[in-house]
Amino acid sequence: MSHQIMITIRPAAEADVETLRSFDLVALRDDARREFIARSVAAGTCHVAEADGDVIGYGVLSHAFYGHGFVEMLYVHPGRRRRGAGAALLLHMESLCRSPKLFTSTNLSNLPMQSLLNKAGYALSGVIHNLDEADPELVYFKRLRQA
């Protein structure tokens, strides 16, 4: 049984890079993901979720998706999922978004993320094939305010 925990969100600092890399299962085996984390932290586009003094997740928000906000990454420590950190990060990204529309995407196989996006009021906007073999990317969008 999962339970809600007290979560705080703050901008990621250089000191967080190794922590993020240590629990991101993709970063453990992928140099590009490790570089993405460091680059996002350095650019100031990465924010971390903390609970009980521990960094338990991160989100990255850019504004380079056709001029709209795009949540490039939303990742929660595998052992700390389904307790509100993902929702808190997503809400924080929405509050930082400079455009009236916010987009994100996830693989067809990522049912927990699809569930989170549906609960948060995101609508399916499109499908991109051929990014990951046999696992299409689902693009979601949420209108934050009128243009």
ZADOFI-760443 format. One record per residue (C-alpha): residue number from 0; residue in three letters; chain; x, y, z. Coordinates in steps of 0.02 Angstrom, whole numbers, plus 50000, padded with zeros to 5 digits. Layout:
! residues N
<pamar = NUM, vodren = ALA, kolvex = A, px = X, py = Y, pz = Z> $
...
//
This chain:
! residues 147
<pamar = 0, vodren = MET, kolvex = A, px = 50000, py = 50000, pz = 50000> $
<pamar = 1, vodren = SER, kolvex = A, px = 50076, py = 50164, pz = 49946> $
<pamar = 2, vodren = HIS, kolvex = A, px = 50053, py = 50324, pz = 50044> $
<pamar = 3, vodren = GLN, kolvex = A, px = 50077, py = 50509, pz = 50010> $
<pamar = 4, vodren = ILE, kolvex = A, px = 50236, py = 50586, pz = 50078> $
<pamar = 5, vodren = MET, kolvex = A, px = 50289, py = 50767, pz = 50104> $
<pamar = 6, vodren = ILE, kolvex = A, px = 50375, py = 50820, pz = 49944> $
<pamar = 7, vodren = THR, kolvex = A, px = 50468, py = 50981, pz = 49907> $
<pamar = 8, vodren = ILE, kolvex = A, px = 50527, py = 51036, pz = 49735> $
<pamar = 9, vodren = ARG, kolvex = A, px = 50679, py = 51145, pz = 49704> $
<pamar = 10, vodren = PRO, kolvex = A, px = 50797, py = 51186, pz = 49561> $
<pamar = 11, vodren = ALA, kolvex = A, px = 50929, py = 51052, pz = 49538> $
<pamar = 12, vodren = ALA, kolvex = A, px = 51106, py = 51097, pz = 49589> $
<pamar = 13, vodren = GLU, kolvex = A, px = 51272, py = 51031, pz = 49524> $
<pamar = 14, vodren = ALA, kolvex = A, px = 51285, py = 50927, pz = 49683> $
<pamar = 15, vodren = ASP, kolvex = A, px = 51127, py = 50831, pz = 49631> $
<pamar = 16, vodren = VAL, kolvex = A, px = 51196, py = 50765, pz = 49466> $
<pamar = 17, vodren = GLU, kolvex = A, px = 51276, py = 50607, pz = 49536> $
<pamar = 18, vodren = THR, kolvex = A, px = 51124, py = 50570, pz = 49644> $
<pamar = 19, vodren = LEU, kolvex = A, px = 51008, py = 50581, pz = 49493> $
<pamar = 20, vodren = ARG, kolvex = A, px = 51124, py = 50471, pz = 49391> $
<pamar = 21, vodren = SER, kolvex = A, px = 51132, py = 50344, pz = 49532> $
<pamar = 22, vodren = PHE, kolvex = A, px = 50945, py = 50303, pz = 49535> $
<pamar = 23, vodren = ASP, kolvex = A, px = 50899, py = 50335, pz = 49352> $
<pamar = 24, vodren = LEU, kolvex = A, px = 50904, py = 50157, pz = 49283> $
<pamar = 25, vodren = VAL, kolvex = A, px = 50935, py = 50220, pz = 49105> $
<pamar = 26, vodren = ALA, kolvex = A, px = 51078, py = 50333, pz = 49161> $
<pamar = 27, vodren = LEU, kolvex = A, px = 51163, py = 50184, pz = 49242> $
<pamar = 28, vodren = ARG, kolvex = A, px = 51192, py = 50109, pz = 49069> $
<pamar = 29, vodren = ASP, kolvex = A, px = 51178, py = 50256, pz = 48948> $
<pamar = 30, vodren = ASP, kolvex = A, px = 51308, py = 50393, pz = 48927> $
<pamar = 31, vodren = ALA, kolvex = A, px = 51187, py = 50505, pz = 48831> $
<pamar = 32, vodren = ARG, kolvex = A, px = 51065, py = 50503, pz = 48979> $
<pamar = 33, vodren = ARG, kolvex = A, px = 51206, py = 50544, pz = 49102> $
<pamar = 34, vodren = GLU, kolvex = A, px = 51256, py = 50690, pz = 48991> $
<pamar = 35, vodren = PHE, kolvex = A, px = 51074, py = 50746, pz = 48975> $
<pamar = 36, vodren = ILE, kolvex = A, px = 51059, py = 50754, pz = 49164> $
<pamar = 37, vodren = ALA, kolvex = A, px = 51218, py = 50857, pz = 49184> $
<pamar = 38, vodren = ARG, kolvex = A, px = 51171, py = 50973, pz = 49040> $
<pamar = 39, vodren = SER, kolvex = A, px = 50994, py = 51000, pz = 49107> $
<pamar = 40, vodren = VAL, kolvex = A, px = 51057, py = 51040, pz = 49281> $
<pamar = 41, vodren = ALA, kolvex = A, px = 51188, py = 51161, pz = 49212> $
<pamar = 42, vodren = ALA, kolvex = A, px = 51055, py = 51246, pz = 49103> $
<pamar = 43, vodren = GLY, kolvex = A, px = 50938, py = 51271, pz = 49249> $
<pamar = 44, vodren = THR, kolvex = A, px = 50798, py = 51170, pz = 49168> $
<pamar = 45, vodren = CYS, kolvex = A, px = 50804, py = 51027, pz = 49294> $
<pamar = 46, vodren = HIS, kolvex = A, px = 50708, py = 51023, pz = 49458> $
<pamar = 47, vodren = VAL, kolvex = A, px = 50717, py = 50891, pz = 49592> $
<pamar = 48, vodren = ALA, kolvex = A, px = 50589, py = 50817, pz = 49711> $
<pamar = 49, vodren = GLU, kolvex = A, px = 50645, py = 50788, pz = 49889> $
<pamar = 50, vodren = ALA, kolvex = A, px = 50566, py = 50685, pz = 50029> $
<pamar = 51, vodren = ASP, kolvex = A, px = 50639, py = 50660, pz = 50202> $
<pamar = 52, vodren = GLY, kolvex = A, px = 50797, py = 50750, pz = 50147> $
<pamar = 53, vodren = ASP, kolvex = A, px = 50827, py = 50633, pz = 50000> $
<pamar = 54, vodren = VAL, kolvex = A, px = 50818, py = 50677, pz = 49815> $
<pamar = 55, vodren = ILE, kolvex = A, px = 50691, py = 50553, pz = 49746> $
<pamar = 56, vodren = GLY, kolvex = A, px = 50651, py = 50618, pz = 49572> $
<pamar = 57, vodren = TYR, kolvex = A, px = 50679, py = 50749, pz = 49440> $
<pamar = 58, vodren = GLY, kolvex = A, px = 50593, py = 50839, pz = 49299> $
<pamar = 59, vodren = VAL, kolvex = A, px = 50660, py = 50937, pz = 49152> $
<pamar = 60, vodren = LEU, kolvex = A, px = 50561, py = 51075, pz = 49067> $
<pamar = 61, vodren = SER, kolvex = A, px = 50612, py = 51155, pz = 48902> $
<pamar = 62, vodren = HIS, kolvex = A, px = 50525, py = 51278, pz = 48787> $
<pamar = 63, vodren = ALA, kolvex = A, px = 50595, py = 51219, pz = 48622> $
<pamar = 64, vodren = PHE, kolvex = A, px = 50447, py = 51113, pz = 48564> $
<pamar = 65, vodren = TYR, kolvex = A, px = 50371, py = 51220, pz = 48425> $
<pamar = 66, vodren = GLY, kolvex = A, px = 50378, py = 51367, pz = 48545> $
<pamar = 67, vodren = HIS, kolvex = A, px = 50285, py = 51275, pz = 48682> $
<pamar = 68, vodren = GLY, kolvex = A, px = 50336, py = 51204, pz = 48850> $
<pamar = 69, vodren = PHE, kolvex = A, px = 50388, py = 51022, pz = 48847> $
<pamar = 70, vodren = VAL, kolvex = A, px = 50421, py = 50909, pz = 48996> $
<pamar = 71, vodren = GLU, kolvex = A, px = 50574, py = 50820, pz = 48926> $
<pamar = 72, vodren = MET, kolvex = A, px = 50595, py = 50707, pz = 49076> $
<pamar = 73, vodren = LEU, kolvex = A, px = 50497, py = 50656, pz = 49228> $
<pamar = 74, vodren = TYR, kolvex = A, px = 50586, py = 50522, pz = 49328> $
<pamar = 75, vodren = VAL, kolvex = A, px = 50557, py = 50458, pz = 49504> $
<pamar = 76, vodren = HIS, kolvex = A, px = 50671, py = 50338, pz = 49599> $
<pamar = 77, vodren = PRO, kolvex = A, px = 50601, py = 50163, pz = 49566> $
<pamar = 78, vodren = GLY, kolvex = A, px = 50583, py = 50128, pz = 49752> $
<pamar = 79, vodren = ARG, kolvex = A, px = 50490, py = 50292, pz = 49785> $
<pamar = 80, vodren = ARG, kolvex = A, px = 50358, py = 50288, pz = 49649> $
<pamar = 81, vodren = ARG, kolvex = A, px = 50169, py = 50303, pz = 49666> $
<pamar = 82, vodren = ARG, kolvex = A, px = 50179, py = 50417, pz = 49819> $
<pamar = 83, vodren = GLY, kolvex = A, px = 50151, py = 50586, pz = 49738> $
<pamar = 84, vodren = ALA, kolvex = A, px = 50326, py = 50639, pz = 49681> $
<pamar = 85, vodren = GLY, kolvex = A, px = 50285, py = 50625, pz = 49496> $
<pamar = 86, vodren = ALA, kolvex = A, px = 50124, py = 50724, pz = 49517> $
<pamar = 87, vodren = ALA, kolvex = A, px = 50215, py = 50857, pz = 49620> $
<pamar = 88, vodren = LEU, kolvex = A, px = 50352, py = 50873, pz = 49488> $
<pamar = 89, vodren = LEU, kolvex = A, px = 50224, py = 50885, pz = 49348> $
<pamar = 90, vodren = LEU, kolvex = A, px = 50125, py = 51020, pz = 49440> $
<pamar = 91, vodren = HIS, kolvex = A, px = 50287, py = 51116, pz = 49469> $
<pamar = 92, vodren = MET, kolvex = A, px = 50332, py = 51105, pz = 49283> $
<pamar = 93, vodren = GLU, kolvex = A, px = 50159, py = 51173, pz = 49242> $
<pamar = 94, vodren = SER, kolvex = A, px = 50188, py = 51321, pz = 49359> $
<pamar = 95, vodren = LEU, kolvex = A, px = 50353, py = 51360, pz = 49271> $
<pamar = 96, vodren = CYS, kolvex = A, px = 50288, py = 51342, pz = 49094> $
<pamar = 97, vodren = ARG, kolvex = A, px = 50298, py = 51506, pz = 48997> $
<pamar = 98, vodren = SER, kolvex = A, px = 50180, py = 51451, pz = 48858> $
<pamar = 99, vodren = PRO, kolvex = A, px = 49992, py = 51424, pz = 48866> $
<pamar = 100, vodren = LYS, kolvex = A, px = 50012, py = 51243, pz = 48813> $
<pamar = 101, vodren = LEU, kolvex = A, px = 50123, py = 51111, pz = 48893> $
<pamar = 102, vodren = PHE, kolvex = A, px = 50171, py = 50951, pz = 48803> $
<pamar = 103, vodren = THR, kolvex = A, px = 50257, py = 50791, pz = 48857> $
<pamar = 104, vodren = SER, kolvex = A, px = 50275, py = 50614, pz = 48792> $
<pamar = 105, vodren = THR, kolvex = A, px = 50295, py = 50437, pz = 48852> $
<pamar = 106, vodren = ASN, kolvex = A, px = 50310, py = 50265, pz = 48777> $
<pamar = 107, vodren = LEU, kolvex = A, px = 50156, py = 50161, pz = 48743> $
<pamar = 108, vodren = SER, kolvex = A, px = 50229, py = 50033, pz = 48865> $
<pamar = 109, vodren = ASN, kolvex = A, px = 50240, py = 50161, pz = 49009> $
<pamar = 110, vodren = LEU, kolvex = A, px = 50068, py = 50136, pz = 49085> $
<pamar = 111, vodren = PRO, kolvex = A, px = 50107, py = 50222, pz = 49252> $
<pamar = 112, vodren = MET, kolvex = A, px = 50156, py = 50384, pz = 49162> $
<pamar = 113, vodren = GLN, kolvex = A, px = 50001, py = 50375, pz = 49053> $
<pamar = 114, vodren = SER, kolvex = A, px = 49895, py = 50355, pz = 49210> $
<pamar = 115, vodren = LEU, kolvex = A, px = 49981, py = 50505, pz = 49293> $
<pamar = 116, vodren = LEU, kolvex = A, px = 49954, py = 50613, pz = 49139> $
<pamar = 117, vodren = ASN, kolvex = A, px = 49771, py = 50564, pz = 49127> $
<pamar = 118, vodren = LYS, kolvex = A, px = 49742, py = 50604, pz = 49311> $
<pamar = 119, vodren = ALA, kolvex = A, px = 49830, py = 50772, pz = 49288> $
<pamar = 120, vodren = GLY, kolvex = A, px = 49714, py = 50822, pz = 49146> $
<pamar = 121, vodren = TYR, kolvex = A, px = 49826, py = 50791, pz = 48996> $
<pamar = 122, vodren = ALA, kolvex = A, px = 49751, py = 50736, pz = 48830> $
<pamar = 123, vodren = LEU, kolvex = A, px = 49829, py = 50624, pz = 48699> $
<pamar = 124, vodren = SER, kolvex = A, px = 49890, py = 50735, pz = 48558> $
<pamar = 125, vodren = GLY, kolvex = A, px = 49977, py = 50615, pz = 48440> $
<pamar = 126, vodren = VAL, kolvex = A, px = 50086, py = 50462, pz = 48414> $
<pamar = 127, vodren = ILE, kolvex = A, px = 50264, py = 50455, pz = 48349> $
<pamar = 128, vodren = HIS, kolvex = A, px = 50323, py = 50291, pz = 48278> $
<pamar = 129, vodren = ASN, kolvex = A, px = 50503, py = 50233, pz = 48252> $
<pamar = 130, vodren = LEU, kolvex = A, px = 50588, py = 50319, pz = 48399> $
<pamar = 131, vodren = ASP, kolvex = A, px = 50598, py = 50159, pz = 48500> $
<pamar = 132, vodren = GLU, kolvex = A, px = 50577, py = 49996, pz = 48407> $
<pamar = 133, vodren = ALA, kolvex = A, px = 50402, py = 49924, pz = 48432> $
<pamar = 134, vodren = ASP, kolvex = A, px = 50359, py = 50049, pz = 48571> $
<pamar = 135, vodren = PRO, kolvex = A, px = 50276, py = 50206, pz = 48498> $
<pamar = 136, vodren = GLU, kolvex = A, px = 50292, py = 50373, pz = 48585> $
<pamar = 137, vodren = LEU, kolvex = A, px = 50128, py = 50450, pz = 48643> $
<pamar = 138, vodren = VAL, kolvex = A, px = 50125, py = 50640, pz = 48644> $
<pamar = 139, vodren = TYR, kolvex = A, px = 50014, py = 50724, pz = 48774> $
<pamar = 140, vodren = PHE, kolvex = A, px = 49962, py = 50904, pz = 48797> $
<pamar = 141, vodren = LYS, kolvex = A, px = 49877, py = 51014, pz = 48926> $
<pamar = 142, vodren = ARG, kolvex = A, px = 49809, py = 51189, pz = 48900> $
<pamar = 143, vodren = LEU, kolvex = A, px = 49869, py = 51290, pz = 49049> $
<pamar = 144, vodren = ARG, kolvex = A, px = 49784, py = 51453, pz = 48998> $
<pamar = 145, vodren = GLN, kolvex = A, px = 49714, py = 51540, pz = 48846> $
<pamar = 146, vodren = ALA, kolvex = A, px = 49842, py = 51613, pz = 48726> $
//
